[in-house]
């Protein structure tokens, strides 16, 4: 359960990972950043449901990966990987040796895709990942329950088009923009249909790129989701539906969401505002600093997404 994507844009590394964890139904339903109460998609008594949020992208200076699968098994593998890498930085050969020796009882429950930085540049690696060729991106590694959906989307994806930004001159910026474009498209669908949640992936996404000689997560982005309604008479109405801010407080991902309703010619924030704290795999939400201020919606990256609806007129 999950979705993780490893790809290159103009040969530049990019990782995208969701934050959804699923398990047998708990007494208290999960609040998801996009839609709020998960019982809107999984009614009480559904059994196996999205139940928690956790960061799936792990970034070290010389290595970045995204994981999917069972949390405790992923935690055991990744904790050992990080410990060994801190003592002697992995290269592709030693990393593959490590992954090949992971106990089968753990490796069968986890999928991993990522990049490791060598002197000659970044190299792809994977464990139980689906490797596919996609015209725009070359070899792509995809993991989790959202794999088929991601393959279909990426094969039909026009990608991120930029105006006045030479892709090869600013590769990390172009990779970041592509990652935000893909993540935002998935979240826009999730907000409107709940499809990804019903297939146990989504909830929110992290994006990581290679910046210079080290891997970094994008730490400051705001997503604005717009609904565009058109009818057969070519009348078009544009309305802001939701704002979602993604930022980090220390190692914790903080997602602040506000739904918007139209009120006359203006907009009003409804009362159901949400703040979700998403811990890394080696931390618990209870360790989140309690005095952390609520993040403002303004960001370094402002991303707009349009969802079109066509209505008929009697």
C-alpha positions in Angstrom: 0.0 0.0 0.0 1.5 3.4 -1.0 2.9 5.1 -4.0 6.5 5.9 -4.7 8.1 7.1 -7.9 11.8 7.3 -8.9 12.4 9.0 -12.3 14.6 11.5 -14.0 13.7 14.8 -15.7 16.3 15.8 -18.3 18.5 13.2 -16.6 18.1 14.8 -13.2 16.9 12.7 -10.2 13.4 13.1 -8.8 11.6 11.1 -6.1 7.9 11.4 -5.2 6.4 9.5 -2.2 3.0 9.5 -0.6 2.3 9.5 3.2 -0.6 7.0 3.6 -0.3 3.9 5.9 -3.1 1.3 6.0 -4.0 -1.3 8.6 -7.0 -3.0 10.2 -9.6 -0.4 11.2 -8.9 1.6 14.4 -11.4 3.0 16.9 -10.5 6.6 15.9 -10.7 7.2 12.1 -7.8 8.9 10.3 -8.0 12.6 9.3 -6.6 12.9 5.8 -5.2 16.3 4.6 -7.2 16.3 1.4 -10.7 15.3 2.5 -10.6 15.1 6.3 -12.4 12.1 7.8 -11.4 8.9 6.0 -14.9 7.5 6.7 -16.0 9.6 3.7 -14.3 7.0 1.6 -14.3 4.0 4.0 -17.5 3.8 6.0 -17.2 2.5 9.6 -16.9 -1.3 9.5 -14.8 -1.4 6.3 -12.1 -3.5 8.0 -8.8 -2.6 6.3 -8.5 1.1 5.9 -6.0 4.0 5.7 -5.1 4.5 9.4 -2.0 6.7 9.7 0.4 9.1 8.0 4.1 8.5 7.7 6.9 10.0 5.5 8.0 7.5 2.8 10.9 9.6 1.3 14.2 9.2 3.2 17.0 11.6 2.3 20.7 11.3 3.2 23.3 13.6 1.7 24.5 10.9 -0.8 21.4 8.8 -1.0 17.6 9.2 -1.4 14.9 6.5 -1.4 11.2 6.0 -1.2 9.6 3.0 0.4 6.3 1.1 0.4 5.1 -1.8 2.4 4.9 -2.8 6.1 6.1 -0.1 8.5 8.0 -2.2 11.0 9.9 -4.1 8.2 10.7 -0.8 6.4 11.9 0.7 9.6 14.3 -2.2 10.3 15.8 -2.1 6.8 16.1 1.6 6.6 17.5 2.1 10.1 20.3 -0.4 9.4 20.9 1.2 5.9 21.2 4.7 7.5 23.5 3.4 10.2 25.9 1.7 7.8 25.9 4.6 5.4 26.9 7.0 8.2 30.0 4.8 8.8 31.0 4.3 5.2 29.0 6.0 2.4 27.3 3.4 0.1 28.0 3.2 -3.6 25.8 1.3 -6.0 27.7 -1.9 -5.6 27.8 -2.0 -1.8 24.2 -0.8 -1.6 23.0 -3.6 -3.8 25.0 -6.1 -1.7 23.3 -4.8 1.4 19.8 -5.0 -0.1 20.5 -8.6 -1.4 21.4 -9.7 2.1 18.3 -8.3 3.8 16.5 -11.1 5.7 13.7 -12.5 3.4 11.1 -12.1 6.2 11.7 -8.4 5.9 12.4 -7.9 2.2 9.2 -9.6 1.1 7.2 -7.0 2.9 9.0 -3.9 1.6 9.5 -2.2 -1.8 12.3 0.5 -2.3 13.3 2.7 -5.2 16.0 5.4 -5.1 19.2 7.0 -6.1 22.7 6.8 -4.7 25.3 9.4 -5.6 28.7 8.2 -7.0 31.7 10.1 -8.3 30.3 9.7 -11.8 26.8 10.9 -10.8 23.6 9.5 -9.4 22.7 5.8 -10.0 19.3 4.1 -9.7 18.6 1.2 -7.4 15.6 -0.7 -6.2 14.3 -3.6 -4.2 11.1 -5.3 -5.4 10.3 -2.2 -7.5 8.5 -2.2 -10.9 10.9 -0.9 -13.5 9.2 0.5 -16.6 10.3 2.5 -19.7 8.4 5.7 -20.2 9.2 7.8 -23.3 9.4 11.1 -21.5 11.3 9.9 -18.5 13.3 6.8 -19.5 13.6 4.1 -16.9 11.2 4.7 -14.0 11.0 2.8 -10.8 7.5 2.6 -9.2 6.3 0.9 -6.0 3.2 0.4 -4.0 -0.5 -0.1 -4.6 -0.7 3.0 -6.8 1.8 1.5 -9.4 -0.6 0.9 -12.2 -2.3 4.3 -11.8 1.1 6.0 -11.8 2.3 4.1 -14.9 -0.9 5.1 -16.8 -0.6 8.7 -15.7 3.1 9.1 -16.6 2.7 7.5 -20.0 0.0 10.1 -20.8 1.8 12.9 -19.0 2.7 16.0 -21.0 5.1 16.8 -18.2 6.0 20.2 -16.7 6.3 22.9 -19.3 8.2 26.1 -18.2 8.4 29.5 -19.9 11.7 31.3 -19.9 13.4 28.6 -17.8 16.2 26.6 -19.6 15.7 23.1 -18.4 19.4 22.0 -18.6 20.6 25.2 -17.0 18.4 24.8 -14.0 17.9 21.0 -13.7 17.0 20.8 -10.0 14.4 23.6 -10.3 12.9 21.9 -13.4 12.9 18.5 -11.5 11.2 20.1 -8.5 8.5 21.7 -10.7 7.9 18.4 -12.4 7.5 16.6 -9.0 5.1 19.2 -7.8 3.1 19.0 -11.0 2.8 15.2 -10.7 2.0 15.3 -7.0 -0.6 18.0 -7.4 -2.3 16.2 -10.2 -2.7 13.1 -8.0 -4.0 15.2 -5.1 -6.4 17.1 -7.3 -8.0 13.8 -8.4 -8.0 12.6 -4.8 -9.8 15.7 -3.6 -12.5 15.3 -6.3 -13.0 11.5 -6.4 -11.2 9.8 -3.5 -9.9 7.3 -6.0 -6.4 7.0 -4.7 -7.5 6.7 -1.1 -9.9 3.9 -2.0 -6.8 2.2 -3.5 -4.7 2.8 -0.4 -2.3 5.5 -1.6 -2.1 9.2 -1.5 -3.0 11.4 1.5 -0.2 13.8 0.6 3.2 13.7 -1.2 6.8 14.5 -0.5 9.2 15.5 -3.3 13.0 15.2 -3.3 15.6 16.2 -5.8 19.4 16.3 -6.2 20.6 19.9 -5.5 24.2 20.2 -6.4 26.0 17.3 -4.7 23.3 16.4 -2.1 19.7 15.2 -2.0 17.1 17.5 -0.5 13.3 17.5 0.1 11.2 20.4 -1.1 10.4 22.1 2.2 8.0 25.0 1.4 5.1 24.6 -1.1 1.5 25.7 -1.2 -1.1 24.0 -3.4 -4.2 25.8 -4.6 -7.0 23.7 -6.1 -9.4 25.3 -8.4 -12.7 24.0 -9.9 -13.6 25.2 -13.4 -17.2 24.6 -14.4 -18.3 25.0 -18.0 -21.7 24.4 -19.6 -22.8 23.7 -23.1 -23.4 27.5 -23.6 -19.6 28.1 -23.0 -20.3 29.8 -19.7 -17.3 29.3 -17.4 -17.1 29.7 -13.6 -13.8 29.5 -11.7 -13.8 28.9 -7.9 -11.0 28.2 -5.4 -11.8 24.9 -3.7 -8.9 24.2 -1.3 -5.5 25.5 -0.1 -2.8 23.1 1.3 0.5 24.2 2.7 3.4 21.8 2.9 6.4 22.6 5.1 8.7 21.0 7.7 9.3 21.7 11.4 12.7 20.0 12.1 12.2 16.5 10.6 8.3 16.6 10.7 6.2 17.3 7.7 3.4 19.7 8.5 0.4 20.0 6.2 -2.0 22.8 6.8 -5.3 22.6 4.8 -8.2 24.9 4.4 -11.4 24.3 2.4 -12.9 27.3 0.6 -16.6 28.1 0.0 -17.9 30.8 -2.3 -19.8 33.6 -0.6 -21.2 36.1 -3.1 -18.3 37.6 -5.2 -15.7 36.6 -2.6 -14.4 33.6 -0.7 -14.6 32.4 2.9 -12.6 29.8 4.8 -14.9 27.2 6.3 -14.4 26.1 9.8 -13.0 22.6 9.0 -9.4 23.6 8.8 -6.8 20.8 9.3 -3.2 20.5 10.4 -1.6 17.1 9.9 1.8 16.3 11.4 3.6 13.5 9.5 6.5 11.9 11.2 9.6 10.3 9.6 9.8 6.6 9.8 12.1 6.7 12.8 10.1 9.1 14.9 6.6 9.4 16.5 4.2 12.2 16.2 4.3 12.6 20.0 7.9 13.9 19.5 6.7 16.9 17.5 7.7 20.2 19.2 4.4 21.5 20.8 5.4 25.1 20.5 5.7 25.0 16.7 3.8 27.9 15.2 1.1 27.4 12.6 2.7 27.9 9.2 1.4 30.7 7.0 0.0 29.8 3.6 2.6 31.8 1.7 5.4 29.7 0.2 8.5 29.7 -1.9 6.6 27.4 -4.3 3.0 28.4 -5.2 1.3 25.7 -7.3 -2.1 26.1 -9.0 -4.2 23.1 -10.2 -7.4 23.3 -12.3 -10.1 20.6 -12.3 -12.6 20.9 -15.1 -16.3 19.9 -15.0 -18.8 20.2 -17.8 -22.4 20.5 -16.9 -25.4 20.2 -19.1 -28.2 22.8 -19.2 -31.8 21.6 -19.5 
